[in-house]
Amino acid sequence: MDPFSTEGELMNMLNALHQGRYSAVTEFNTDALSPENELPARILQLRAKTTLGGAEEVIAEVEGEADDVPDLAAVKAVAQYRSGDAENAVEVVDQLAEIHPENATVQILCGTILQAEKRSDEALKLLEKHQHNLEAVTLIVQIHLSQNRTDLALKEVQSARRWAQDSLLVNIAESWVGLRVGGEKYQQAYYVFEELAQSDATSSTKSLLGQAVAELHLGRLEEAEAALKQALEEDKDDPDVIANLIVSTVLSGKDPADSISHLQNVCPAHTLLSDLEEKSALFDKAAAKYSAKSAA
């Protein structure tokens, strides 16, 4: 049985990871797991620990095993990348993608780093080797959406729906696509994220963020702001929550200066800040041309 299927031993761990409930993943009791699921469970916990800021600890933990176990080598590469050692991490990723392209952990983690390095075509080439892997599906969907290929993202979700009908990850990926498609899909996405956000068992920063983004698209600014502030109470330095709070603040006609300063402090390389800087430069360039013509 697939350990990540709806009846598999690791379904709850995987869902918790993608809901952003990282502490729950690290605290999951793995004593009763089948021997064949011990490594996949350990991988999930190491990934959660890395996300929680324990990259150096993860590197130290797998140091003696990574050379022999490609899954652990991929985990180490992610931890290195998160800790700022991108050059060595990418070198390992390239090697793993070439030697172990059929390994599911290699596909997910190396694909993630390749995408972070803006090597989308290589990431997709690796991820498309997956065999009914829902994490691969969600990452492929994210990449297509980042490329403004909503049609391909939708096609990927529809394909996965045929073999993973009731999966939470498929529901989440479908909601991402829905937020891009618009119309009645906004409301459908809202229902998915709102259900996750309002349940004590599944509420997390990510689910609250998803709810808030749906609220923004539906024009419910006050509700979106409330959800974002609730998310910040759980993680005051989550860069994506702060970025969306900036958007919400601007749409509400308020001054976003404090939130922009906050985002600059916690994640100076965030896409929103890069976009703001680029647009500001373009505006200054256009304004300079107009001023020059006016002076003439």
C-alpha positions, -999 to +999 in steps of 0.1 A: +000+000+000+011+035-008+020+050+026+008+084+014-026+072+002-058+080+021-054+048+040-016+049+043+005+052+075+021+085+065-009+103+051-014+124+083+022+134+084+023+144+047-009+164+051+004+182+082+036+191+063+017+207+035-007+224+059+023+241+074+019+223+108+056+215+110+058+211+147+031+184+145+053+165+119+084+166+141+064+154+171+047+126+152+051+092+170+068+069+145+073+039+169+045+018+154+053+024+117+061-005+094+098-009+088+095+002+051+079+035+062+105+044+087+128+062+062+100+081+045+087+092+079+122+103+089+125+123+057+093+142+064+104+150+099+138+162+087+121+184+062+099+199+088+128+205+111+147+223+084+117+245+077+115+253+114+150+267+113+170+236+122+190+233+089+223+230+107+210+204+130+196+184+101+230+186+082+248+172+113+222+144+118+225+130+083+262+137+078+274+101+081+245+086+060+240+110+031+266+095+009+249+061+009+212+071+009+200+094-019+169+105+001+191+118+029+215+134+004+186+153-010+175+163+025+210+175+033+211+195+001+179+213+010+193+220+045+225+234+030+205+256+006+184+269+035+215+276+055+231+297+027+254+271+011+236+273-022+267+265-043+274+231-027+237+223-025+231+229-062+261+208-071+247+179-051+212+184-066+226+182-101+244+149-093+213+134-076+190+144-105+214+127-129+221+095-109+188+090-091+160+106-112+135+079-103+138+084-065+107+102-053+125+122-026+151+133-051+124+144-075+106+165-049+135+181-030+159+185-060+130+198-081+123+224-054+158+237-054+160+237-092+129+258-093+143+281-066+173+285-089+150+295-117+157+263-136+121+255-142+125+233-173+150+211-155+127+209-124+098+199-146+118+173-164+127+157-132+093+160-115+075+145-145+092+112-139+070+107-108+048+077-104+015+090-089+033+112-064+010+139-050+039+161-039+053+161-074+019+171-087+016+201-064+051+213-072+044+209-110+012+229-105+031+256-086+058+258-114+032+261-142+013+288-122+046+307-118+050+306-156+015+319-161+005+285-177-028+281-159-039+257-186-011+233-179-016+236-141-053+228-146-045+198-168-021+185-141-048+188-114-074+171-135-051+142-143-042+138-106-079+139-097-085+107-116-062+087-094-063+106-061-099+119-059-102+127-022-067+138-015-062+169+005-031+179-017-052+177-048-079+198-032-052+224-023-036+224-057-070+227-074-077+257-051-044+274-062-055+270-098-090+282-089-075+314-075-059+320-109-089+310-130-113+333-110-151+336-112-169+310-091-136+293-085-127+320-059-156+309-037-147+272-042-111+279-031-123+299-002-144+269+011-113+246+010-090+270+028-116+282+053-124+246+063-088+240+070-082+273+088-111+270+111-105+235+123-082+231+154-068+200+138-057+216+106-055+253+113-021+268+104-004+299+090-007+285+055-044+277+057-052+311+071-031+327+043-050+307+017-083+318+032-071+354+032-060+353-004-094+339-014-111+367+006-090+393-012-101+380-046-137+380-034-134+417-024-138+409+013-110+432+026-119+433+062-122+395+065-089+391+046-071+414+069-085+396+100-073+362+086-038+377+079-035+392+114-046+358+129-018+342+108+007+367+120-002+358+156+009+322+148+041+333+129+048+370+131+076+368+106+061+347+078+071+366+047+042+355+025+017+366+051+034+400+055+034+404+017-003+397+014-010+421+043+008+448+023-016+440-006-046+441+017-035+473+033-030+490-001-064+478-014-080+492+018-064+526+011-041+525+041-003+531+044+017+499+040+050+514+051+052+494+084+045+461+067+069+469+039+096+476+065+088+444+083+091+424+051+124+440+043+137+429+076+126+393+075+130+386+038+147+413+018+148+391-013+110+385-014+094+386-048+070+414-038+099+437-028+117+429-060+086+437-080+081+470-061+117+480-067+114+472-104+081+491-108+095+520-089+125+522-112+103+520-143+081+548-130+111+570-122+124+563-158+091+572-173+088+603-152+122+615-161+114+613-198+082+632-192+100+659-172+126+663-199+100+668-226+081+693-204+113+712-197+120+714-235 
